Amino acid sequence: MPYQNRRSTYTTFILVFVIIKVVLNLFAISHFGFQRDELLHLALGDHLDWGYKEVPPFIAVLAKVTTVVFGSSVFAARIFSTICAGLIVWLVGLVTVELGGKMFAITLACLSFIFAPAFVASDYLFQPVVFDQLWWILAVWLIIKYINHHSVKYLYILGAVIGIGLLTKYTMGFFAIALILGLLLTKQRKLLLNRHVLGAAAVALLIFLPNLIWQVQHHLPIITHMKTLQKNQLNYIKPGDFIMQQISVNGIALFLWLIGFGFLLFSFKLRKFQFLAFAYVLIFIFLMEMSGKNYYIFGAYPMLFAAGGYAFERWINVKHTVLRALVVCLFTLPNLVMFPMLLPVLPLKPTLTFFDFVNKHTHFMKFITVWEDRKNHATSQDYGDMLGWDELTQKVAKVYYSLPPEQRKNTQIFADNYGEAGALHHFGKQYNLPETASLGSSFTLWAPDNLDAKYIIYVDDWGGKNIARLSPVLVSYKKVGEIENPLAVEKGTGIYFIETKPQLNIGYKKELAQKRME
């Protein structure tokens, strides 16, 4: 007889926690400005294709829908992320119910998830990571639903979810493989003998196929992208660093998901779902060995929160109401200490005051304000990446419109990195600026074939060193501005007005051709 939770599905009760998550995100949704990566993703939406240098096409489609339906504000850009964050909480509750949990388990799992630092910080920005988390937990819920109810519709929906997940972030492929291997290591391996599993796999492949074809046509840029990440960023992530990051990213909720992991692994009550624990171990080991970024594995934690909630409900009798309340407080309230530093629920000035207090009075939390330069700053690097973009565009526009009309016609704009290019693309529409050229990230795909204007407004992200490097192919150059916001990661980024020689375009075309082949 298929498993059935004999009590309510608790849908209305779970909705309470969904509302809490959405409301918290709404408090933060418009504060500060666009984050660097958000500007890139919005630019992708204006250049729809089946793939890009660093991400599959799902985020670009959402960007297009966002701008057409909701507009171009920061609030508009983060609407889908906020909805998605609420859906993840919803699925945490549903997975808890499918495991056999009731109201206390749901409360503990959902609240701990809502206030866990990893998900506070990652589930409001317009980035693929929040959507990736959604597909992972949805995939888990569908497998559990199939095991509990034996309806093949869940397998085919699972296939569609994996396909869409692969169009969102390629890490879905790693998680799908981890789930399959986890099933093979347990008695649930019989699930894989079902012919409908092949049908579900065919659905996933069919959905993913256009991006796969695009990758082949463009010389597999995902491989080049991963090699670049490995060289510039991932190479510095040691296995010990990855382990410590996973221990710390969920704050006090560490103990909840660890207990959930242990319950999935050893509990007789959850023996049908033991494969989820093995899947977590496998994806953990893989990403650790690949020097993956800590957030690559975030999608695996919601299922462990659900299992942890169920475990505590089994241990603490319903009569012990006070003890249950204390456990909920234990796994949520301590994480509130970091809340304003992870989610911009406060305006900028109070946020700075909060950071200043933490830096002066707590030593163990100073790491939050350490940037890639290994120095302490007034805010976190994520917040610093939300500042200075509008200032950059205003100053570039001022330079552009200070030129005589004839000179303006023979002027191009060039930016060194995708953040600057994304800002000029997005905010430049307000000033009717020409399209910015850049060889940063996916901007290479639609960069002009020539950089042959006589004059260029050049945004140099390397303190003038790039301009100095280019000086042999320039007639002249002059610094005409820079980003001055002291809180911005891009503080000091220079704006130069240059007069070019023909050799500049020769070098540009050579570099463009090389990057398009990567």
Secondary structure, DSSP 8 states (H G I E B T S, - for coil): -----SS---HHHHHHHHHHHHHHHHHHTTSS---HHHHHHHHHHTS--S--SSS-SHHHHHHHHHHHHT-SSHHHHTHHHHHHHHHHHHHHHHHHHHHT--HHHHHHHHHHHHH-HHHHHHSSSSSHHHHHHHHHHHHHHHHHHHHHH--THHHHHHHHHHHHHHTT-THHHHHHHHHHHHHHTSGGGGGGGSHHHHHHHHHHHHHHHHHHHHHHHTT-HHHHHHHHHHHHTGGG--HHHHHHHHHHTTGGGHHHHHHHHHHHHH-STTGGGHHHHHHHHHHHHHHHHTT--GGGGGGGHHHHHHHHHHHHHHHS-TT-HHHHHHHHHHTTGGGGGGHHHHS--S-HHHHHHHHHHHHHH-STTGGGGB-TTS-B-SS-HHHHTTSSHHHHHHHHHHHHHTS-HHHHHTEEEEESSHHHHHHHHHHHHHHT----EE-STTHHHH--S----SEEEEEESSTTHHHHHHGGGEEEEEEEEE---TT-TTTT-EEEEEEE-HHHHHHHHHHHHHHHH-
